Amino acid sequence: MGFFSKLFGGGGDSGLEKALKEGAVIIDVRTKQEYKDGHIRGSFNIPLARIPKEVKRLKAKKKPIVLCCRSGARAGSAQSVLKNAGIECYNGGGWVSLRKKVAAARK
């Protein structure tokens, strides 16, 4: 997987796929308005700026976290914060493409 694939969530990440199949928590880090305009069913909206304040609550879920946004860039920033806090997390990239992966994992 190339640098940009890792950064923006592209490519076939088996860790991501496994996390989705095992019921990972999906966090959409876009703004409230972006989330309101469309999102993955069952996901939670925590805008990127709030992620550092939510580390304790996310850690308490004791599940992998899959992050998404519009393109994967903000999800990558959130992933860095959560990984530094010791949380298993994945950059799911853009929410539209992640939605397809979630649907496949839930079959």
Jmol script that loads the backbone (N, CA, C; Angstrom):
load data "model"
ATOM      1  N   MET A   1       0.845  -1.170   0.000  1.00  0.00           N
ATOM      2  CA  MET A   1       0.000   0.000   0.000  1.00  0.00           C
ATOM      3  C   MET A   1       0.890   1.231   0.000  1.00  0.00           C
ATOM      4  N   GLY A   2       0.582   2.206  -0.849  1.00  0.00           N
ATOM      5  CA  GLY A   2       1.390   3.403  -0.972  1.00  0.00           C
ATOM      6  C   GLY A   2       1.127   4.412   0.128  1.00  0.00           C
ATOM      7  N   PHE A   3       1.952   5.445   0.138  1.00  0.00           N
ATOM      8  CA  PHE A   3       1.850   6.494   1.149  1.00  0.00           C
ATOM      9  C   PHE A   3       0.466   7.132   1.174  1.00  0.00           C
ATOM     10  N   PHE A   4      -0.042   7.532   0.002  1.00  0.00           N
ATOM     11  CA  PHE A   4      -1.334   8.204  -0.039  1.00  0.00           C
ATOM     12  C   PHE A   4      -2.475   7.264   0.326  1.00  0.00           C
ATOM     13  N   SER A   5      -2.353   6.001  -0.005  1.00  0.00           N
ATOM     14  CA  SER A   5      -3.378   5.028   0.380  1.00  0.00           C
ATOM     15  C   SER A   5      -3.441   4.903   1.891  1.00  0.00           C
ATOM     16  N   LYS A   6      -2.289   4.859   2.524  1.00  0.00           N
ATOM     17  CA  LYS A   6      -2.259   4.778   3.982  1.00  0.00           C
ATOM     18  C   LYS A   6      -2.835   6.034   4.604  1.00  0.00           C
ATOM     19  N   LEU A   7      -2.463   7.195   4.066  1.00  0.00           N
ATOM     20  CA  LEU A   7      -2.889   8.464   4.622  1.00  0.00           C
ATOM     21  C   LEU A   7      -4.383   8.683   4.465  1.00  0.00           C
ATOM     22  N   PHE A   8      -4.918   8.356   3.287  1.00  0.00           N
ATOM     23  CA  PHE A   8      -6.308   8.664   2.998  1.00  0.00           C
ATOM     24  C   PHE A   8      -7.230   7.452   3.025  1.00  0.00           C
ATOM     25  N   GLY A   9      -6.760   6.331   3.507  1.00  0.00           N
ATOM     26  CA  GLY A   9      -7.635   5.192   3.747  1.00  0.00           C
ATOM     27  C   GLY A   9      -7.935   4.329   2.538  1.00  0.00           C
ATOM     28  N   GLY A  10      -7.205   4.449   1.477  1.00  0.00           N
ATOM     29  CA  GLY A  10      -7.456   3.616   0.307  1.00  0.00           C
ATOM     30  C   GLY A  10      -6.819   2.256   0.452  1.00  0.00           C
ATOM     31  N   GLY A  11      -7.031   1.412  -0.522  1.00  0.00           N
ATOM     32  CA  GLY A  11      -6.401   0.091  -0.504  1.00  0.00           C
ATOM     33  C   GLY A  11      -7.175  -0.899   0.337  1.00  0.00           C
ATOM     34  N   GLY A  12      -6.826  -2.150   0.256  1.00  0.00           N
ATOM     35  CA  GLY A  12      -7.527  -3.206   0.979  1.00  0.00           C
ATOM     36  C   GLY A  12      -6.869  -3.504   2.313  1.00  0.00           C
ATOM     37  N   ASP A  13      -7.213  -2.769   3.330  1.00  0.00           N
ATOM     38  CA  ASP A  13      -6.635  -2.964   4.653  1.00  0.00           C
ATOM     39  C   ASP A  13      -7.387  -4.076   5.367  1.00  0.00           C
ATOM     40  N   SER A  14      -6.764  -5.234   5.499  1.00  0.00           N
ATOM     41  CA  SER A  14      -7.427  -6.364   6.145  1.00  0.00           C
ATOM     42  C   SER A  14      -7.744  -6.065   7.605  1.00  0.00           C
ATOM     43  N   GLY A  15      -6.944  -5.229   8.271  1.00  0.00           N
ATOM     44  CA  GLY A  15      -7.233  -4.837   9.649  1.00  0.00           C
ATOM     45  C   GLY A  15      -8.529  -4.054   9.729  1.00  0.00           C
ATOM     46  N   LEU A  16      -8.722  -3.166   8.771  1.00  0.00           N
ATOM     47  CA  LEU A  16      -9.955  -2.386   8.698  1.00  0.00           C
ATOM     48  C   LEU A  16     -11.140  -3.305   8.434  1.00  0.00           C
ATOM     49  N   GLU A  17     -10.986  -4.185   7.467  1.00  0.00           N
ATOM     50  CA  GLU A  17     -12.068  -5.112   7.128  1.00  0.00           C
ATOM     51  C   GLU A  17     -12.432  -5.996   8.323  1.00  0.00           C
ATOM     52  N   LYS A  18     -11.426  -6.487   9.020  1.00  0.00           N
ATOM     53  CA  LYS A  18     -11.663  -7.338  10.193  1.00  0.00           C
ATOM     54  C   LYS A  18     -12.381  -6.541  11.287  1.00  0.00           C
ATOM     55  N   ALA A  19     -11.931  -5.317  11.519  1.00  0.00           N
ATOM     56  CA  ALA A  19     -12.559  -4.471  12.535  1.00  0.00           C
ATOM     57  C   ALA A  19     -14.033  -4.234  12.208  1.00  0.00           C
ATOM     58  N   LEU A  20     -14.333  -3.974  10.938  1.00  0.00           N
ATOM     59  CA  LEU A  20     -15.725  -3.756  10.533  1.00  0.00           C
ATOM     60  C   LEU A  20     -16.565  -5.006  10.759  1.00  0.00           C
ATOM     61  N   LYS A  21     -16.019  -6.160  10.414  1.00  0.00           N
ATOM     62  CA  LYS A  21     -16.754  -7.416  10.595  1.00  0.00           C
ATOM     63  C   LYS A  21     -17.004  -7.714  12.069  1.00  0.00           C
ATOM     64  N   GLU A  22     -16.107  -7.223  12.927  1.00  0.00           N
ATOM     65  CA  GLU A  22     -16.235  -7.486  14.362  1.00  0.00           C
ATOM     66  C   GLU A  22     -17.013  -6.386  15.088  1.00  0.00           C
ATOM     67  N   GLY A  23     -17.629  -5.485  14.333  1.00  0.00           N
ATOM     68  CA  GLY A  23     -18.492  -4.478  14.964  1.00  0.00           C
ATOM     69  C   GLY A  23     -17.787  -3.247  15.491  1.00  0.00           C
ATOM     70  N   ALA A  24     -16.770  -2.800  14.789  1.00  0.00           N
ATOM     71  CA  ALA A  24     -16.059  -1.591  15.204  1.00  0.00           C
ATOM     72  C   ALA A  24     -17.013  -0.400  15.300  1.00  0.00           C
ATOM     73  N   VAL A  25     -16.656   0.540  16.140  1.00  0.00           N
ATOM     74  CA  VAL A  25     -17.404   1.787  16.273  1.00  0.00           C
ATOM     75  C   VAL A  25     -16.955   2.715  15.148  1.00  0.00           C
ATOM     76  N   ILE A  26     -17.906   3.262  14.405  1.00  0.00           N
ATOM     77  CA  ILE A  26     -17.580   4.166  13.300  1.00  0.00           C
ATOM     78  C   ILE A  26     -17.808   5.598  13.755  1.00  0.00           C
ATOM     79  N   ILE A  27     -16.746   6.382  13.680  1.00  0.00           N
ATOM     80  CA  ILE A  27     -16.796   7.787  14.069  1.00  0.00           C
ATOM     81  C   ILE A  27     -16.562   8.640  12.834  1.00  0.00           C
ATOM     82  N   ASP A  28     -17.497   9.518  12.547  1.00  0.00           N
ATOM     83  CA  ASP A  28     -17.410  10.456  11.433  1.00  0.00           C
ATOM     84  C   ASP A  28     -16.917  11.781  12.012  1.00  0.00           C
ATOM     85  N   VAL A  29     -15.761  12.246  11.563  1.00  0.00           N
ATOM     86  CA  VAL A  29     -15.144  13.432  12.160  1.00  0.00           C
ATOM     87  C   VAL A  29     -15.442  14.721  11.383  1.00  0.00           C
ATOM     88  N   ARG A  30     -16.421  14.672  10.490  1.00  0.00           N
ATOM     89  CA  ARG A  30     -16.809  15.889   9.773  1.00  0.00           C
ATOM     90  C   ARG A  30     -17.610  16.809  10.694  1.00  0.00           C
ATOM     91  N   THR A  31     -17.938  17.993  10.212  1.00  0.00           N
ATOM     92  CA  THR A  31     -18.750  18.927  10.996  1.00  0.00           C
ATOM     93  C   THR A  31     -20.161  18.377  11.175  1.00  0.00           C
ATOM     94  N   LYS A  32     -20.886  18.940  12.115  1.00  0.00           N
ATOM     95  CA  LYS A  32     -22.266  18.494  12.355  1.00  0.00           C
ATOM     96  C   LYS A  32     -23.115  18.660  11.098  1.00  0.00           C
ATOM     97  N   GLN A  33     -22.933  19.768  10.388  1.00  0.00           N
ATOM     98  CA  GLN A  33     -23.727  19.996   9.180  1.00  0.00           C
ATOM     99  C   GLN A  33     -23.386  18.984   8.089  1.00  0.00           C
ATOM    100  N   GLU A  34     -22.097  18.694   7.902  1.00  0.00           N
ATOM    101  CA  GLU A  34     -21.702  17.690   6.910  1.00  0.00           C
ATOM    102  C   GLU A  34     -22.332  16.336   7.251  1.00  0.00           C
ATOM    103  N   TYR A  35     -22.276  15.983   8.517  1.00  0.00           N
ATOM    104  CA  TYR A  35     -22.842  14.707   8.978  1.00  0.00           C
ATOM    105  C   TYR A  35     -24.352  14.679   8.734  1.00  0.00           C
ATOM    106  N   LYS A  36     -25.004  15.790   9.037  1.00  0.00           N
ATOM    107  CA  LYS A  36     -26.452  15.893   8.851  1.00  0.00           C
ATOM    108  C   LYS A  36     -26.842  15.717   7.381  1.00  0.00           C
ATOM    109  N   ASP A  37     -25.974  16.146   6.479  1.00  0.00           N
ATOM    110  CA  ASP A  37     -26.240  16.048   5.044  1.00  0.00           C
ATOM    111  C   ASP A  37     -26.118  14.623   4.507  1.00  0.00           C
ATOM    112  N   GLY A  38     -25.564  13.705   5.284  1.00  0.00           N
ATOM    113  CA  GLY A  38     -25.426  12.313   4.887  1.00  0.00           C
ATOM    114  C   GLY A  38     -24.341  11.642   5.692  1.00  0.00           C
ATOM    115  N   HIS A  39     -24.596  10.400   6.110  1.00  0.00           N
ATOM    116  CA  HIS A  39     -23.621   9.673   6.927  1.00  0.00           C
ATOM    117  C   HIS A  39     -23.911   8.174   6.879  1.00  0.00           C
ATOM    118  N   ILE A  40     -23.019   7.414   7.462  1.00  0.00           N
ATOM    119  CA  ILE A  40     -23.179   5.958   7.550  1.00  0.00           C
ATOM    120  C   ILE A  40     -24.137   5.646   8.696  1.00  0.00           C
ATOM    121  N   ARG A  41     -25.136   4.839   8.399  1.00  0.00           N
ATOM    122  CA  ARG A  41     -26.097   4.444   9.435  1.00  0.00           C
ATOM    123  C   ARG A  41     -25.357   3.770  10.582  1.00  0.00           C
ATOM    124  N   GLY A  42     -25.655   4.203  11.792  1.00  0.00           N
ATOM    125  CA  GLY A  42     -25.035   3.624  12.978  1.00  0.00           C
ATOM    126  C   GLY A  42     -23.739   4.290  13.391  1.00  0.00           C
ATOM    127  N   SER A  43     -23.281   5.253  12.587  1.00  0.00           N
ATOM    128  CA  SER A  43     -22.039   5.956  12.937  1.00  0.00           C
ATOM    129  C   SER A  43     -22.346   7.068  13.939  1.00  0.00           C
ATOM    130  N   PHE A  44     -21.291   7.560  14.559  1.00  0.00           N
ATOM    131  CA  PHE A  44     -21.398   8.659  15.508  1.00  0.00           C
ATOM    132  C   PHE A  44     -20.634   9.852  14.954  1.00  0.00           C
ATOM    133  N   ASN A  45     -21.130  11.035  15.210  1.00  0.00           N
ATOM    134  CA  ASN A  45     -20.463  12.244  14.752  1.00  0.00           C
ATOM    135  C   ASN A  45     -19.708  12.890  15.909  1.00  0.00           C
ATOM    136  N   ILE A  46     -18.394  12.905  15.778  1.00  0.00           N
ATOM    137  CA  ILE A  46     -17.539  13.646  16.704  1.00  0.00           C
ATOM    138  C   ILE A  46     -16.609  14.478  15.823  1.00  0.00           C
ATOM    139  N   PRO A  47     -16.905  15.770  15.647  1.00  0.00           N
ATOM    140  CA  PRO A  47     -16.044  16.601  14.800  1.00  0.00           C
ATOM    141  C   PRO A  47     -14.584  16.534  15.248  1.00  0.00           C
ATOM    142  N   LEU A  48     -13.689  16.637  14.287  1.00  0.00           N
ATOM    143  CA  LEU A  48     -12.250  16.480  14.533  1.00  0.00           C
ATOM    144  C   LEU A  48     -11.762  17.280  15.732  1.00  0.00           C
ATOM    145  N   ALA A  49     -12.193  18.511  15.867  1.00  0.00           N
ATOM    146  CA  ALA A  49     -11.723  19.366  16.970  1.00  0.00           C
ATOM    147  C   ALA A  49     -12.088  18.795  18.337  1.00  0.00           C
ATOM    148  N   ARG A  50     -13.110  17.958  18.411  1.00  0.00           N
ATOM    149  CA  ARG A  50     -13.541  17.380  19.690  1.00  0.00           C
ATOM    150  C   ARG A  50     -12.869  16.049  20.017  1.00  0.00           C
ATOM    151  N   ILE A  51     -12.207  15.455  19.062  1.00  0.00           N
ATOM    152  CA  ILE A  51     -11.606  14.128  19.270  1.00  0.00           C
ATOM    153  C   ILE A  51     -10.705  14.091  20.512  1.00  0.00           C
ATOM    154  N   PRO A  52      -9.793  15.048  20.712  1.00  0.00           N
ATOM    155  CA  PRO A  52      -8.944  14.961  21.914  1.00  0.00           C
ATOM    156  C   PRO A  52      -9.739  14.961  23.224  1.00  0.00           C
ATOM    157  N   LYS A  53     -10.896  15.613  23.230  1.00  0.00           N
ATOM    158  CA  LYS A  53     -11.730  15.672  24.432  1.00  0.00           C
ATOM    159  C   LYS A  53     -12.520  14.379  24.655  1.00  0.00           C
ATOM    160  N   GLU A  54     -12.618  13.550  23.621  1.00  0.00           N
ATOM    161  CA  GLU A  54     -13.425  12.329  23.688  1.00  0.00           C
ATOM    162  C   GLU A  54     -12.589  11.055  23.850  1.00  0.00           C
ATOM    163  N   VAL A  55     -11.277  11.190  24.000  1.00  0.00           N
ATOM    164  CA  VAL A  55     -10.392  10.023  24.072  1.00  0.00           C
ATOM    165  C   VAL A  55     -10.815   9.067  25.180  1.00  0.00           C
ATOM    166  N   LYS A  56     -11.071   9.575  26.349  1.00  0.00           N
ATOM    167  CA  LYS A  56     -11.430   8.722  27.486  1.00  0.00           C
ATOM    168  C   LYS A  56     -12.714   7.934  27.195  1.00  0.00           C
ATOM    169  N   ARG A  57     -13.708   8.599  26.649  1.00  0.00           N
ATOM    170  CA  ARG A  57     -14.984   7.950  26.336  1.00  0.00           C
ATOM    171  C   ARG A  57     -14.810   6.896  25.238  1.00  0.00           C
ATOM    172  N   LEU A  58     -13.991   7.197  24.230  1.00  0.00           N
ATOM    173  CA  LEU A  58     -13.766   6.238  23.147  1.00  0.00           C
ATOM    174  C   LEU A  58     -12.962   5.034  23.627  1.00  0.00           C
ATOM    175  N   LYS A  59     -12.011   5.288  24.500  1.00  0.00           N
ATOM    176  CA  LYS A  59     -11.213   4.188  25.053  1.00  0.00           C
ATOM    177  C   LYS A  59     -12.100   3.244  25.864  1.00  0.00           C
ATOM    178  N   ALA A  60     -13.095   3.786  26.546  1.00  0.00           N
ATOM    179  CA  ALA A  60     -13.991   2.985  27.384  1.00  0.00           C
ATOM    180  C   ALA A  60     -14.875   2.051  26.562  1.00  0.00           C
ATOM    181  N   LYS A  61     -15.036   2.309  25.288  1.00  0.00           N
ATOM    182  CA  LYS A  61     -15.855   1.441  24.436  1.00  0.00           C
ATOM    183  C   LYS A  61     -15.222   0.074  24.245  1.00  0.00           C
ATOM    184  N   LYS A  62     -13.903  -0.005  24.408  1.00  0.00           N
ATOM    185  CA  LYS A  62     -13.159  -1.266  24.299  1.00  0.00           C
ATOM    186  C   LYS A  62     -13.437  -1.993  22.985  1.00  0.00           C
ATOM    187  N   LYS A  63     -13.555  -1.217  21.915  1.00  0.00           N
ATOM    188  CA  LYS A  63     -13.735  -1.749  20.563  1.00  0.00           C
ATOM    189  C   LYS A  63     -12.852  -0.946  19.627  1.00  0.00           C
ATOM    190  N   PRO A  64     -12.496  -1.551  18.499  1.00  0.00           N
ATOM    191  CA  PRO A  64     -11.746  -0.769  17.509  1.00  0.00           C
ATOM    192  C   PRO A  64     -12.603   0.388  17.010  1.00  0.00           C
ATOM    193  N   ILE A  65     -11.949   1.462  16.643  1.00  0.00           N
ATOM    194  CA  ILE A  65     -12.617   2.645  16.117  1.00  0.00           C
ATOM    195  C   ILE A  65     -12.249   2.785  14.644  1.00  0.00           C
ATOM    196  N   VAL A  66     -13.238   3.014  13.801  1.00  0.00           N
ATOM    197  CA  VAL A  66     -12.998   3.307  12.393  1.00  0.00           C
ATOM    198  C   VAL A  66     -13.437   4.741  12.170  1.00  0.00           C
ATOM    199  N   LEU A  67     -12.516   5.539  11.648  1.00  0.00           N
ATOM    200  CA  LEU A  67     -12.755   6.963  11.449  1.00  0.00           C
ATOM    201  C   LEU A  67     -12.999   7.267   9.985  1.00  0.00           C
ATOM    202  N   CYS A  68     -13.880   8.219   9.726  1.00  0.00           N
ATOM    203  CA  CYS A  68     -14.108   8.640   8.349  1.00  0.00           C
ATOM    204  C   CYS A  68     -14.412  10.131   8.318  1.00  0.00           C
ATOM    205  N   CYS A  69     -14.344  10.686   7.134  1.00  0.00           N
ATOM    206  CA  CYS A  69     -14.677  12.089   6.899  1.00  0.00           C
ATOM    207  C   CYS A  69     -15.071  12.204   5.430  1.00  0.00           C
ATOM    208  N   ARG A  70     -14.751  13.310   4.784  1.00  0.00           N
ATOM    209  CA  ARG A  70     -15.098  13.450   3.368  1.00  0.00           C
ATOM    210  C   ARG A  70     -14.086  12.752   2.488  1.00  0.00           C
ATOM    211  N   SER A  71     -12.787  12.934   2.794  1.00  0.00           N
ATOM    212  CA  SER A  71     -11.744  12.373   1.925  1.00  0.00           C
ATOM    213  C   SER A  71     -10.797  11.412   2.629  1.00  0.00           C
ATOM    214  N   GLY A  72     -10.736  11.481   3.935  1.00  0.00           N
ATOM    215  CA  GLY A  72      -9.803  10.664   4.697  1.00  0.00           C
ATOM    216  C   GLY A  72      -8.736  11.486   5.408  1.00  0.00           C
ATOM    217  N   ALA A  73      -8.591  12.751   5.031  1.00  0.00           N
ATOM    218  CA  ALA A  73      -7.549  13.592   5.641  1.00  0.00           C
ATOM    219  C   ALA A  73      -7.832  13.881   7.116  1.00  0.00           C
ATOM    220  N   ARG A  74      -9.041  14.324   7.423  1.00  0.00           N
ATOM    221  CA  ARG A  74      -9.388  14.590   8.832  1.00  0.00           C
ATOM    222  C   ARG A  74      -9.418  13.300   9.631  1.00  0.00           C
ATOM    223  N   ALA A  75      -9.860  12.220   9.008  1.00  0.00           N
ATOM    224  CA  ALA A  75      -9.859  10.922   9.685  1.00  0.00           C
ATOM    225  C   ALA A  75      -8.426  10.523  10.043  1.00  0.00           C
ATOM    226  N   GLY A  76      -7.476  10.828   9.162  1.00  0.00           N
ATOM    227  CA  GLY A  76      -6.072  10.541   9.437  1.00  0.00           C
ATOM    228  C   GLY A  76      -5.553  11.327  10.627  1.00  0.00           C
ATOM    229  N   SER A  77      -5.970  12.583  10.732  1.00  0.00           N
ATOM    230  CA  SER A  77      -5.569  13.403  11.883  1.00  0.00           C
ATOM    231  C   SER A  77      -6.152  12.834  13.173  1.00  0.00           C
ATOM    232  N   ALA A  78      -7.413  12.446  13.127  1.00  0.00           N
ATOM    233  CA  ALA A  78      -8.058  11.861  14.311  1.00  0.00           C
ATOM    234  C   ALA A  78      -7.401  10.537  14.684  1.00  0.00           C
ATOM    235  N   GLN A  79      -7.030   9.760  13.680  1.00  0.00           N
ATOM    236  CA  GLN A  79      -6.366   8.478  13.915  1.00  0.00           C
ATOM    237  C   GLN A  79      -5.066   8.689  14.679  1.00  0.00           C
ATOM    238  N   SER A  80      -4.309   9.697  14.319  1.00  0.00           N
ATOM    239  CA  SER A  80      -3.051   9.978  15.016  1.00  0.00           C
ATOM    240  C   SER A  80      -3.295  10.255  16.492  1.00  0.00           C
ATOM    241  N   VAL A  81      -4.309  11.047  16.792  1.00  0.00           N
ATOM    242  CA  VAL A  81      -4.628  11.380  18.186  1.00  0.00           C
ATOM    243  C   VAL A  81      -4.998  10.118  18.958  1.00  0.00           C
ATOM    244  N   LEU A  82      -5.874   9.305  18.366  1.00  0.00           N
ATOM    245  CA  LEU A  82      -6.344   8.108  19.071  1.00  0.00           C
ATOM    246  C   LEU A  82      -5.262   7.045  19.206  1.00  0.00           C
ATOM    247  N   LYS A  83      -4.451   6.872  18.167  1.00  0.00           N
ATOM    248  CA  LYS A  83      -3.348   5.897  18.265  1.00  0.00           C
ATOM    249  C   LYS A  83      -2.370   6.308  19.360  1.00  0.00           C
ATOM    250  N   ASN A  84      -2.083   7.604  19.452  1.00  0.00           N
ATOM    251  CA  ASN A  84      -1.178   8.089  20.504  1.00  0.00           C
ATOM    252  C   ASN A  84      -1.751   7.854  21.894  1.00  0.00           C
ATOM    253  N   ALA A  85      -3.071   7.713  21.982  1.00  0.00           N
ATOM    254  CA  ALA A  85      -3.733   7.432  23.262  1.00  0.00           C
ATOM    255  C   ALA A  85      -3.863   5.931  23.500  1.00  0.00           C
ATOM    256  N   GLY A  86      -3.353   5.116  22.576  1.00  0.00           N
ATOM    257  CA  GLY A  86      -3.395   3.673  22.753  1.00  0.00           C
ATOM    258  C   GLY A  86      -4.681   3.004  22.301  1.00  0.00           C
ATOM    259  N   ILE A  87      -5.443   3.668  21.452  1.00  0.00           N
ATOM    260  CA  ILE A  87      -6.706   3.113  20.968  1.00  0.00           C
ATOM    261  C   ILE A  87      -6.489   2.472  19.603  1.00  0.00           C
ATOM    262  N   GLU A  88      -6.992   1.255  19.437  1.00  0.00           N
ATOM    263  CA  GLU A  88      -6.933   0.598  18.134  1.00  0.00           C
ATOM    264  C   GLU A  88      -7.894   1.327  17.205  1.00  0.00           C
ATOM    265  N   CYS A  89      -7.362   1.900  16.134  1.00  0.00           N
ATOM    266  CA  CYS A  89      -8.221   2.655  15.235  1.00  0.00           C
ATOM    267  C   CYS A  89      -7.702   2.574  13.807  1.00  0.00           C
ATOM    268  N   TYR A  90      -8.624   2.843  12.881  1.00  0.00           N
ATOM    269  CA  TYR A  90      -8.322   2.742  11.456  1.00  0.00           C
ATOM    270  C   TYR A  90      -8.880   3.955  10.735  1.00  0.00           C
ATOM    271  N   ASN A  91      -8.164   4.403   9.721  1.00  0.00           N
ATOM    272  CA  ASN A  91      -8.649   5.466   8.861  1.00  0.00           C
ATOM    273  C   ASN A  91      -9.479   4.798   7.769  1.00  0.00           C
ATOM    274  N   GLY A  92     -10.781   4.978   7.853  1.00  0.00           N
ATOM    275  CA  GLY A  92     -11.683   4.391   6.872  1.00  0.00           C
ATOM    276  C   GLY A  92     -11.802   5.216   5.606  1.00  0.00           C
ATOM    277  N   GLY A  93     -11.148   6.384   5.567  1.00  0.00           N
ATOM    278  CA  GLY A  93     -11.188   7.237   4.379  1.00  0.00           C
ATOM    279  C   GLY A  93     -12.472   8.024   4.292  1.00  0.00           C
ATOM    280  N   GLY A  94     -12.905   8.262   3.064  1.00  0.00           N
ATOM    281  CA  GLY A  94     -14.139   9.002   2.825  1.00  0.00           C
ATOM    282  C   GLY A  94     -15.361   8.197   3.230  1.00  0.00           C
ATOM    283  N   TRP A  95     -16.356   8.865   3.760  1.00  0.00           N
ATOM    284  CA  TRP A  95     -17.530   8.164   4.287  1.00  0.00           C
ATOM    285  C   TRP A  95     -18.319   7.435   3.205  1.00  0.00           C
ATOM    286  N   VAL A  96     -18.351   7.960   1.996  1.00  0.00           N
ATOM    287  CA  VAL A  96     -19.123   7.312   0.938  1.00  0.00           C
ATOM    288  C   VAL A  96     -18.514   5.951   0.581  1.00  0.00           C
ATOM    289  N   SER A  97     -17.191   5.909   0.428  1.00  0.00           N
ATOM    290  CA  SER A  97     -16.560   4.625   0.108  1.00  0.00           C
ATOM    291  C   SER A  97     -16.570   3.685   1.309  1.00  0.00           C
ATOM    292  N   LEU A  98     -16.446   4.224   2.501  1.00  0.00           N
ATOM    293  CA  LEU A  98     -16.501   3.376   3.697  1.00  0.00           C
ATOM    294  C   LEU A  98     -17.886   2.762   3.860  1.00  0.00           C
ATOM    295  N   ARG A  99     -18.911   3.493   3.485  1.00  0.00           N
ATOM    296  CA  ARG A  99     -20.275   2.975   3.593  1.00  0.00           C
ATOM    297  C   ARG A  99     -20.422   1.658   2.826  1.00  0.00           C
ATOM    298  N   LYS A 100     -19.769   1.574   1.674  1.00  0.00           N
ATOM    299  CA  LYS A 100     -19.818   0.344   0.872  1.00  0.00           C
ATOM    300  C   LYS A 100     -19.102  -0.798   1.601  1.00  0.00           C
ATOM    301  N   LYS A 101     -17.978  -0.497   2.230  1.00  0.00           N
ATOM    302  CA  LYS A 101     -17.222  -1.522   2.966  1.00  0.00           C
ATOM    303  C   LYS A 101     -18.024  -1.999   4.171  1.00  0.00           C
ATOM    304  N   VAL A 102     -18.710  -1.062   4.831  1.00  0.00           N
ATOM    305  CA  VAL A 102     -19.530  -1.417   6.001  1.00  0.00           C
ATOM    306  C   VAL A 102     -20.667  -2.335   5.559  1.00  0.00           C
ATOM    307  N   ALA A 103     -21.318  -1.991   4.459  1.00  0.00           N
ATOM    308  CA  ALA A 103     -22.423  -2.821   3.951  1.00  0.00           C
ATOM    309  C   ALA A 103     -21.932  -4.232   3.625  1.00  0.00           C
ATOM    310  N   ALA A 104     -20.762  -4.339   3.017  1.00  0.00           N
ATOM    311  CA  ALA A 104     -20.197  -5.660   2.682  1.00  0.00           C
ATOM    312  C   ALA A 104     -19.869  -6.439   3.957  1.00  0.00           C
ATOM    313  N   ALA A 105     -19.341  -5.755   4.961  1.00  0.00           N
ATOM    314  CA  ALA A 105     -18.960  -6.419   6.221  1.00  0.00           C
ATOM    315  C   ALA A 105     -20.173  -6.896   6.998  1.00  0.00           C
ATOM    316  N   ARG A 106     -21.292  -6.216   6.844  1.00  0.00           N
ATOM    317  CA  ARG A 106     -22.501  -6.556   7.610  1.00  0.00           C
ATOM    318  C   ARG A 106     -23.323  -7.668   6.957  1.00  0.00           C
ATOM    319  N   LYS A 107     -22.932  -8.102   5.765  1.00  0.00           N
ATOM    320  CA  LYS A 107     -23.667  -9.175   5.071  1.00  0.00           C
ATOM    321  C   LYS A 107     -23.382 -10.508   5.706  1.00  0.00           C
TER     322      LYS A 107
END
end "model"
wireframe off; spacefill off
backbone 0.3
color backbone group
